[in-house]
């Protein structure tokens, strides 16, 4: 499974469309010149700055293109200056907006590699044909990634191809797993 540049954490409720992929979220204002704090969903946080044009939305239907003028790491996060945003009052209007890029800008993946956003919403079926639920988000644990699946119960299923993950079928919107309920 491939994460760059779209490693989304618990904020994966942000499945947008097949045309855009969420790469972050606008945080609070910073300073008096219209800078903003940014929460990156990319595997390497600063790689969000590799994209000079972002698309912002608060409803995931209407998208506004905006240019990134400047950006930098700041403490444990990052701050950016967006074109035309020159005061904290104007910047505050962007707080909470989702940041996306066109899917076409993502690097091509090898066979059997997936971006996290491709797995969100897929139906998870165990080895006995029982539906466990849908992938609501993914998280990184250090040793392996984990699918968080919500059905009658919530399950944290390790993403271990061949052992736990038997098949990912994007066309059928299904993931088949070898998973015993506890």
Phi and psi in degrees as a GROMACS rama.xvg file:
@    title "Ramachandran Plot"
@    xaxis  label "Phi"
@    yaxis  label "Psi"
@TYPE xy
-110.331  136.026  UNK-2
-106.202  -38.9287  UNK-3
-68.0351  144.078  UNK-4
-95.2132  20.8026  UNK-5
-118.408  51.6729  UNK-6
-81.6226  99.8819  UNK-7
-98.7965  144.208  UNK-8
-99.9794  -138.018  UNK-9
-66.4298  -11.0249  UNK-10
-84.7464  22.773  UNK-11
-73.8968  8.64243  UNK-12
-64.3912  -4.81156  UNK-13
-93.4646  40.577  UNK-14
-68.1192  119.798  UNK-15
-94.7035  -84.4553  UNK-16
-155.72  -179.695  UNK-17
-75.0596  -11.8134  UNK-18
-91.2111  -27.2602  UNK-19
-125.586  153.069  UNK-20
-130.27  128.776  UNK-21
-68.2855  132.72  UNK-22
-122.41  -2.31498  UNK-23
172.84  -173.938  UNK-24
-144.558  142.705  UNK-25
-78.0488  129.686  UNK-26
-97.1137  -147.598  UNK-27
-80.5856  171.297  UNK-28
-73.6029  160.602  UNK-29
-140.171  117.857  UNK-30
77.6462  -169.079  UNK-31
-106.457  4.00027  UNK-32
-110.603  15.6503  UNK-33
89.5512  13.3822  UNK-34
-72.5585  156.071  UNK-35
-131.425  146.464  UNK-36
-81.593  144.185  UNK-37
-125.582  135.965  UNK-38
-103.066  111.01  UNK-39
-88.9431  139.207  UNK-40
-100.629  2.15826  UNK-41
-79.1145  154.557  UNK-42
-57.781  -44.5271  UNK-43
-107.639  103.961  UNK-44
-41.7351  -46.2432  UNK-45
-70.6016  -13.2731  UNK-46
-66.7241  -13.887  UNK-47
-62.2299  -26.3138  UNK-48
-77.534  -7.13997  UNK-49
-70.2639  -15.8114  UNK-50
-104.002  115.92  UNK-51
-81.4837  -20.4834  UNK-52
-116.648  125.417  UNK-53
-112.07  156.491  UNK-54
-115.705  124.496  UNK-55
-109.977  142.975  UNK-56
-153.731  147.626  UNK-57
-107.647  -12.9942  UNK-58
-121.189  0.884234  UNK-59
60.9991  17.1707  UNK-60
-120.085  -40.2927  UNK-61
-106.86  122.3  UNK-62
-118.268  135.938  UNK-63
-118.133  125.356  UNK-64
-76.075  140.069  UNK-65
-145.234  143.159  UNK-66
-90.2229  140.015  UNK-67
-90.1287  116.016  UNK-68
-81.1571  -43.8442  UNK-69
-151.809  152.338  UNK-70
-157.807  152.068  UNK-71
-159.407  156.311  UNK-72
-70.235  142.793  UNK-73
-146.626  107.711  UNK-74
64.4695  -127.965  UNK-75
-91.9182  0.319992  UNK-76
-126.939  -149.305  UNK-77
-148.801  158.124  UNK-78
-128.758  151.675  UNK-79
-137.303  155.342  UNK-80
-114.963  118.375  UNK-81
-98.6268  146.984  UNK-82
-57.532  132.617  UNK-83
81.1453  -3.28836  UNK-84
-104.98  105.243  UNK-85
-123.214  4.39535  UNK-86
-143.563  156.976  UNK-87
-62.2455  -31.3603  UNK-88
-65.1492  -43.0937  UNK-89
-70.694  -41.5739  UNK-90
-61.4165  -39.0963  UNK-91
-57.707  -28.9168  UNK-92
-66.7467  -17.8922  UNK-93
-95.9318  -11.2862  UNK-94
-54.844  132.172  UNK-95
88.4214  -7.5441  UNK-96
-73.3108  145.872  UNK-97
-80.1009  141.52  UNK-98
-107.381  129.272  UNK-99
-136.809  164.21  UNK-100
-131.189  158.666  UNK-101
-62.7706  137.229  UNK-102
-54.4787  -31.6282  UNK-103
-62.858  -17.7087  UNK-104
-85.4142  -9.49381  UNK-105
-74.6105  146.177  UNK-106
-61.7796  144.694  UNK-107
-68.0741  142.908  UNK-108
-101.214  157.61  UNK-109
-75.6919  168.685  UNK-110
-59.0448  140.507  UNK-111
64.279  23.1941  UNK-112
-113.578  146.205  UNK-113
-141.654  146.892  UNK-114
-80.6472  149.064  UNK-115
-54.0267  -41.2765  UNK-116
-62.4958  -24.3784  UNK-117
-71.863  -25.307  UNK-118
-90.59  -22.0816  UNK-119
-63.1282  135.547  UNK-120
87.6504  -8.83818  UNK-121
-73.024  146.936  UNK-122
-80.9767  132.722  UNK-123
-104.078  126.417  UNK-124
-122.882  130.742  UNK-125
-81.9132  179.278  UNK-126
-66.1928  -13.3548  UNK-127
-99.8471  5.1649  UNK-128
85.1016  7.66339  UNK-129
-83.392  134.577  UNK-130
-80.6535  121.562  UNK-131
-87.5401  -25.1136  UNK-132
140.857  -157.515  UNK-133
-118.133  149.631  UNK-134
-70.6156  118.612  UNK-135
-97.2672  -28.902  UNK-136
-168.161  172.189  UNK-137
-123.075  156.127  UNK-138
-142.182  155.901  UNK-139
-100.1  130.768  UNK-140
-110.494  -7.59877  UNK-141
108.666  -56.6394  UNK-142
-82.3835  -34.6913  UNK-143
-162.414  164.442  UNK-144
-80.8198  158.881  UNK-145
-131.249  132.754  UNK-146
-86.2711  128.103  UNK-147
-100.347  116.536  UNK-148
-113.794  129.286  UNK-149
-115.045  121.613  UNK-150
-139.507  -132.542  UNK-151
-60.845  -34.6407  UNK-152
-124.064  169.262  UNK-153
-103.866  134.132  UNK-154
-123.285  142.939  UNK-155
-109.262  105.824  UNK-156
-109.316  120.902  UNK-157
-64.6069  138.027  UNK-158
-86.7947  89.0642  UNK-159
-125.248  91.8722  UNK-160
-56.5737  137.231  UNK-161
88.4954  -33.1371  UNK-162
-99.1137  -55.397  UNK-163
-105.98  -46.2189  UNK-164
-86.397  109.645  UNK-165
-86.3863  -39.1896  UNK-166
-159.115  139.874  UNK-167
-115.279  121.626  UNK-168
-123.293  96.3017  UNK-169
-66.5108  -33.147  UNK-170
-62.8297  -42.9709  UNK-171
-88.0008  -5.66265  UNK-172
61.2993  44.0213  UNK-173
-133.017  149.751  UNK-174
-126.654  125.009  UNK-175
-100.154  131.645  UNK-176
-129.978  154.852  UNK-177
-100.173  96.2342  UNK-178
-145.454  120.918  UNK-179
-94.8712  130.801  UNK-180
-72.5734  140.154  UNK-181
